[in-house]
Amino acid sequence: MSAHLPLSNLAAAPLRSDGRKIRAGVLGATGMVGQRLVHLLADHPWFELTEVAASERSSGKTYGEAVHWHLETLVPGAARDLVVKGLDPSLDCDFVFSALDSSVAGPAEEDFARTGYPVVSNSRNHRMDPDVPLLIPEVNAAHLDAIPLQQKNRGYDTGFIVTNPNCSTAGLVLVLKPLADAFGLEKIFVVTLQAISGAGYPGVASMDIQGNVVPFISGEEEKMEAEPQKLLGKWDGSRFVDAGLGLSAHCNRVPVVDGHLECVSIGLKKIASLGEVREALRTFEVDAGLASLPTAVRNPIVVLDEENRPQPRRDVNAGNGMAAVVGRVRECPLLDVKLTLLSHNLPQPHPRCGWRRPPQRRASRRPRLPQRA
């Protein structure tokens, strides 16, 4: 029996055809984002964590020996005794999450996809590739239709690459989506106040950030101005068509641990009252398929009426960290409406790079791995 069994029909039960949970691997498992993914996968109702991979200096050690654990919990028992592998695409799993550093993520993710692994990437390398979906499931799940063309273009068999956006982009676009649907968008001006955990570990030096604001995050403004164009655009069957928005971003690092706060001014194509804007945000729902995921939020936008909200300390875990919290919706003297939004910047129980259904990996045309004991 092959170690790479096809998955069964996932409409009812997301299990492999042998009745087991879907086997997940994590690339870059010893880093901060990798640790968060390991933590979330350890007791997941659908996935079984079977492989962890990292750099050569960690390869061959157990995960408990290799990782410098920075989360508030203990190293999960399901991961502690796993042997860390290198980045060779021969892992005994059905798909991989990639938390690799951008210095190595590009070719490594391509190698895994070429070998037949679906790759769900948190890295920036392939986000703007013309045949790679940049995905927020609540916003643009239809962009997964690009995968067959990606496979054809790149010569992949069962493998493919899907990416998630920059953390500050994710919260912004989730809030913009219902406004784009209801009124259309023309211009967006955004100023971010981004948490230090977004910089990874050890992050920003304490002497730089304590009692201070750093008005620069390398590459962040460029990502925020480019990624929403793809996320809010369309897949026309052969390419992604940008949304054509006018968008300007200012990004700042602030002394907050978790949660990115964003002050946004928006120009709409249609005239809308503040009540209509609030209603569009408050009533935004995901479809039943996405809502059925284990930790999904049916209404992923929370609208608060208090004049001093949202606040990271009080609101960052709304919807178990999966909701964007919006407040201070008011008229904008330069554009049409302005608001403040807050979103969690770290991977959550259902990461926004996640799936309407788990990814399928059929038996590869390449040599099969030996059956696990």
N, C-alpha and C positions, 0 to 999 in steps of 0.2 A: 504493500500500500504506500502510495506517495505521501510525503510530508506536506505536499501542497494540494490539498483537496479542494474541489470547487465548492463554492458556497451555495447553499440551498436558496430557494425562492424566499426573498426577505420581506415580502409583503406582510406576512403574519408574524414570523419569528426570525430575528436576526441571528441565526446560527449557521455554522458550517453544516455540510451535508452529513458529517459524522456525528452531529448532535452537540459538538463542543462550541464554546464561545469562539468568536473571531479572534485570531491571534495577532497581537499588535507588537511592533517594535518601535523603539525610540532611538533616533540618531542624535548625537550630541546630548546624551542622557545625563552627563555629569554637570552641565551648565545650569544656570538659573531657570531658563525656560524648560530645559529638559527635565529638571527636577520636578517642576510643577506638573509636567505631563506624566511623569512616572507616578507621582502622588495621585493624580486624577484617574489613572488607568488601573491602579492597584486593586480597587474594589468595584470596578465598573460592571454594570449588569450585562453589557453586551460583549465587552472586550476582555481578553486575557493577555496580560503583559508577559511575553515569552522571550523577548530579546532586548538588550540594551547595547548600544554601540557608542564609541567615543574615539578619542585620539589614541595613537599608538602607546603613549605613556600610561594610559589606563587599561589597555588591552591585556587580557589574561588575568586580571584581578577580579575578585568578586565586586559587585556594585557597592556593597557596604564598605569595602576597603578603598575603592577608587574615588568615591564621591566625597566632597566636602559639603555636607548637607546644610543648607541655609534656611529651610522652611521651619515653621513653628511646630511641626509634627516630627515624629521619628521616621527614619527610613522605612518605607513599607516592607513588611515581611515578604510580600510577593516579589519584591525586587532585590532584597538584601543579598541573597545568595546566587543571583544570576551572574554568570561570568560575562564581563564586558568584552565585546568583540570589537574588532577594527571595522573600518568602513568598507569592507568587502561585501558585495551584494550577494551573500550566501546565507542570510539569516533565516531561521526557521520561524517564519511568521507570514501572515497573509497580506499585511500592508505595513507601512512605516509612517510615523510622524517624524518630521525633520525639525530639530531645534539647533541645527548646525550653525556655526559662525559663518558669516558671508564670505570669509576668505577661503572656505573649502566647500560650501554648500552647493555651488553651481554644478561642477562636474560630478560630485558625489551623488546628488539627487538624480542627475541624468543617468548615471550608471545603474542605480537601483531601478529606475523606470524602464530602462532598456532591458534589464534582466527579467522584468515582469512584475515588479512591485508597484502598486499604487502608492504614490508619495504625497502626503499632506504636509506642506511646508510652511513653517513660520518665518523662513528666511526671505530676504528681499530679492535674491538673485533672479528669480524667474517671474516675479510679479507682473512685469510689464511686457513679457514675451507675447508676441502676437497670437500664439495658439494655446496659451496657458490661462485657464480661468483664475481670476482674482476674485475670491468668493467671500461674501457674507450671506449665508443661506437665507436669512430673513429678507434680503434685498434682491439678490440676483441669482437664485438657484438655477435659473434657465441657462446661465452661462456654462453649466456643465455639459451642454450640448456641443461644446467645442472639443471635447475629449476625443471623439472618433477622428476628427481632422488632425489633431495633435499626434495621435498614434500613427496615422497614415504619413504625415509629414516627416516624422522622426524615426519611423521604422519600428515603433514599439508594438509589442503584441498585446499582452494584457496589462502592461504597466502604463502609467501616466503621471503627470504632475499637476497638482492643484495647490494654489497658494492662498494664504490669508493676508489681509492688508496690514499696514502699519497700525499700531495700536490707537494712535490719535485719529487716524482716518476712520477706523471702524466705528467709533462712537458718533463721529460727525455724520457719516453716510447713513447710519441707521436712522438718525433723526431727520435727515434730509429726504429719505425715501418717501414717506407719506406726503410730504409737502410737494415733492416732484410729481407724484401721482395725481394729487388733488388740484394743484394750481400751476405747476410748471416752475422751473427755476431759471433765472438769468444770471445772477451774480451772487457770490458768497464772499464775505470777508470774515476771517476767523483769527482769533488770538487764543493760543493755548497756554495753560498753566499745568505743566506735566510733572508727574510724580517721579521721585528719584528711582523707584524700582524699575521704571522703564529703561534705565541705563544699565540694567544688569548688575552683577556683583563683581567687584566692590562698588561699582557705580561712581557717583561724583564724590570727589574728595570732601571730607567734612569741612575743611577750612574754606572751600569754595561755595558750599551750599548752605551752611548753617547761618541763619539770620540774613539770607541773601537770595537774590533771584538772578539766574544766569540767562541772558536774553539770546541764547544761541544753542541749538542742538544740531550737530552736523548732519546734513542731508535731510532733516525732518521737514523743512518747509517745502523742499522740492517734491518729496513724497506726498505731502498733503495736497499739493496743487495738481499732481498728476494722477494719483490713484482714484480719486472720486470720479474723474472723467471716464475711466474704464468701468468702475463699479456701477455707475448710474447710466452707462451707455447700453448698447444693444449688441447681441450676437446675431449677425444677419445670415448665418449659415456658412460663411467663408472667412469672416473677420469680425473683430470687435470694432464697433462704431462709437467713438467718444460722445459724451453727453454735450459737449460744446459749451461748458460753463465758463464764465469769468470767475476766477477763484484766486484769492490772495490770502496767504497764511503768515502769521508771525508766531514762532514757537519759543517757549520759555520753560526752563527747568526751575521748579520751585521746591522748597523744603517740606514736601508732603510725601508720605511713604507710598501709598497706593491711590490711584484714581487720577484721571486726566480731566481737568475742568476746561471748558472751551466757551468763549464768548463769541457769538456768531451773529452777524447781520446778513440778511437774506433779501435779495430782490426776486420777486415773483412775477410770472408771466400774466397771471390773472389777479384781479383785485380780490382781496380776501380780508374779512374782519378778523380782529384778534380772537374772537370767539370761534370763528371757523378754523383758524390755525390751531388753536388749542384742541378743538374737537378732532381734527384730522390726526393730530399726534396721539391723543388719548385713546382713540378707537382703532388705531393701527393694530392689526392682527396678522399673525402668520397662519399659513394654511394648516389643515388638519394633519398632513403628513409630517411636517416639521414639528408641530405641537406635540406629536406622539413620541418624540425623542425623550430619553429618560429625564433630562433636566432642562428641557426647553421651556420657554416662557411664551404663553399664548399672546400676551400683550407686552412686547419688549420695550415699550416706552412708557415711563411713569411721568406724569405731569403734576408738579406741585404748585400750589397757589401762594405759599408763603413768600414774602418778598426777599427773604435772605437765604433761599435754597435754590439749587442743591449745594451741599457742602460735602467734601470728601469724607470727613470723619463720620458724618451722620448718614450718608446716602450711598456710599460706594458699593455696598453689598446688596443693593436693591435687586430683587429677582435672583437671589443667589449669585449676584455679580454678573448676571446675563442681561440685565435691563439698562438702558440709558435713561438717566433722570433729567428732566427738563424743567426749568423754572424761569422766572422773570421774562415771560413772553410779553412784549410791548412793542409799540410803534418805533420805527427807526427813522430819524430825520434825513438820513442819507439814502437808504434803500427803503424797504417796505416794513420789515419786521425784524426784531432782534430778540435773542434769547440766550440763556446759559444752559449748557448741558454738561453732564458728568457721566463718565463710563469707566469701568474697571479696565486697567491696562494689562493685566496678566491673564494667561489662559485659565478659563473657568471650566466647570464640569462638562459643559457642552461647548468646546471651543468654537468660535465663530468661523473657523476654517472647517468645521465639521460637515456632516453629510445628512441629506434627507434620508438616505439609507447608507449602511456601511459599505465601503468599497469592496469590490470583488476581485479576487486574484485566482485565476484558473491555473491549471498546471502549465508550466512554462515549456517552450520548445527547447530550452536549454537543459543540460543534465539535471536531473532531479536530485534533491538532497536525500540522504538516507532517512528512513523513518525514525522518528524520535522514540526513545525507549519508553 
